[in-house]
Amino acid sequence: MGNGDNKRGEERLERQDKVLHTCCNQTIPHQSTPSYRLNTMESAINVLVSQFKTFAGKDGSSNTLSKEEFSSLVAFQLPTFVKNASDPVVIEQLMGSLDENNDGELTFLEFWQLIGKLANKQGGF
């Protein structure tokens, strides 16, 4: 991919971020709020975020998954969707394919790539 392609990709992401920032609610009502009702997709997003933070928070930081945290999350939450989910070699390969900045940890956006790929495969897209 050439520099022009990279620049166009970055510009597209910036536009997308602006639109999402403008269109999306920045604050979601707390669950205890009487009017708090989520539809099925919103609930699914809440579960994904909650599970990410639960597993990521085991080492103190709920913003990233270490390899050990990622391994636990995959083994406990995705054993049917990920072949050999408990195999360290599989975890190493998955982590390597998702960790874009090679820092040894996964951000939520890096982790979200896996969710997207699994959903894509599950849906037959």
BELFENKA-V83110 format. One record per residue. N is the residue number from 0. RES is the residue in one small letter. NEAR is the number of other ideal C-beta (glycine too) atoms within 10 Angstrom. Layout:
BEGIN
<<N	RES	NEAR> <N	RES	NEAR>>
END
This chain:
BEGIN
<<0	m	7> <1	g	7> <2	n	7> <3	g	8> <4	d	9> <5	n	10> <6	k	10> <7	r	12> <8	g	11> <9	e	10> <10	e	10> <11	r	10> <12	l	10> <13	e	10> <14	r	10> <15	q	10> <16	d	10> <17	k	10> <18	v	10> <19	l	9> <20	h	9> <21	t	7> <22	c	7> <23	c	8> <24	n	6> <25	q	5> <26	t	5> <27	i	13> <28	p	12> <29	h	7> <30	q	9> <31	s	6> <32	t	9> <33	p	6> <34	s	5> <35	y	10> <36	r	10> <37	l	13> <38	n	7> <39	t	7> <40	m	8> <41	e	11> <42	s	11> <43	a	13> <44	i	12> <45	n	13> <46	v	11> <47	l	15> <48	v	12> <49	s	10> <50	q	15> <51	f	24> <52	k	14> <53	t	14> <54	f	22> <55	a	23> <56	g	13> <57	k	14> <58	d	13> <59	g	6> <60	s	13> <61	s	15> <62	n	11> <63	t	19> <64	l	29> <65	s	17> <66	k	17> <67	e	12> <68	e	21> <69	f	24> <70	s	21> <71	s	17> <72	l	22> <73	v	23> <74	a	16> <75	f	12> <76	q	17> <77	l	15> <78	p	12> <79	t	9> <80	f	15> <81	v	17> <82	k	8> <83	n	12> <84	a	18> <85	s	13> <86	d	15> <87	p	10> <88	v	8> <89	v	16> <90	i	21> <91	e	12> <92	q	11> <93	l	21> <94	m	21> <95	g	11> <96	s	12> <97	l	18> <98	d	20> <99	e	11> <100	n	9> <101	n	7> <102	d	10> <103	g	11> <104	e	20> <105	l	26> <106	t	17> <107	f	16> <108	l	9> <109	e	19> <110	f	23> <111	w	15> <112	q	14> <113	l	20> <114	i	15> <115	g	10> <116	k	14> <117	l	14> <118	a	12> <119	n	10> <120	k	10> <121	q	10> <122	g	7> <123	g	5> <124	f	6>>
END
